[in-house]
Amino acid sequence: MILKRWLLALLAITLLPNAAMAAVDTPIGELVAVQPDLDGTTADEAAAEIPDWVGLDATEGYYGPSDAARGIQTQVTEVGQQAQGFHDNMLLPIITAISIFVLILMIYAMVRFRRAANPEPSRTTHNTAIEVIWTLVPVLILLVIAVPSIGLIRAQYDQPPADVVIKVTGQQWHWDYEYPDHGEIKFSSYMLREEDDPDRNTSSRPRTDADGPALLAVDERVVIPAGKVVKLIITADPGGVIHSFAMPAFWLKMDAVPGRLNETWVKVDEPGLYFGQCSELCGARHAYMPIAIEVVSDEEFEAWVASKGGAMPEDIAAAAAAEEAADAANDNDEAADDAADTTA
């Protein structure tokens, strides 16, 4: 009897790895292991239930740095558009006017008060009118700048209620992401190296044009829904260094500080693929911490969440409510049974 049990255990150990694992293609072309549910679902059935997810193709266009580009990147958020308008329509004209005025004043002073034209130098030391002007004019300029500047700061930090929450953690040297409201989705994002890069691990796939430009393409992209408020909680590994999470097209740049949680938010109405990178000199591999964000429709976002093994918050809440109702019904049944036994 004991020998029979040992033979059955040995047979189970031999067959279990093949039966319990199935390989499924991921959006980046690698293979991951999928475990079956404990309710008797086979590995093949579990793999078939995972919806297909194909990320956006960078060859069809993306937002990010480009050759021979000048100025600020195209802004796709309301805050970014407000900031770009403030820069282009107010700050730039004021700075240009001040620079031209100072240049003309310097040239005039050099010509008008040169030694040849003034053999006897003036001994004037004060001019009340000029002193009042050069005090009041800068104050008025600062007041003109301050009003829209304060409004822009308020727009950046006055966060509306969030539809999606993402925790971003800067590591040495990659990014970790968590979606706490979507079934604890967690993943790490690493830069994809070139095929001929001698430092590329042979087990990792090389970058392709569909992934994005060199030094910006990653193996795992962040995915957010278009038109939704996304709250970002940004920090860094407690034993690490300071990073900076930056996405120029969103007008987003927030430091990731060890032991501190910084918050910001974005709302992107334009679906597409966006690239950014760490903007804080954080060590030897600072240049290899890119950020890739896909903005997709609500349906595509739900498909991505399901492909990661997560669930939408309303589905999680409904399941929890159903479980709570079932527990309450069981408690009522047990109480009724106890009362019946006591009566009997």
Secondary structure by P-SEA (a helix, b strand, c coil): caaaaaaaaaaaaaaaaaaabbbbbccccbbbbbbbccccccaaaaaaabbbbbcccccccccccccccccccccccaaaaaaaaaaaccaaaaaaaaaaaaaaaaaaaacccccccccccccccccaaaaaaaaaaaaaaaaaaaaaaaaaaaaacccccccbbbbbbbcccbbbbbbcccccccbbbbbbbccccccccccbbbbccccccccccccbbbbbbccbbbbbbccccccbbbbbbccccccbbbbbcccbbbbbbbbbccbbbbbbccccccccccccbbbbbbbbcaaaaaaaaaaaccccaaaaaaaaaaaaaaaaaaaaaaaaaaaaaaac
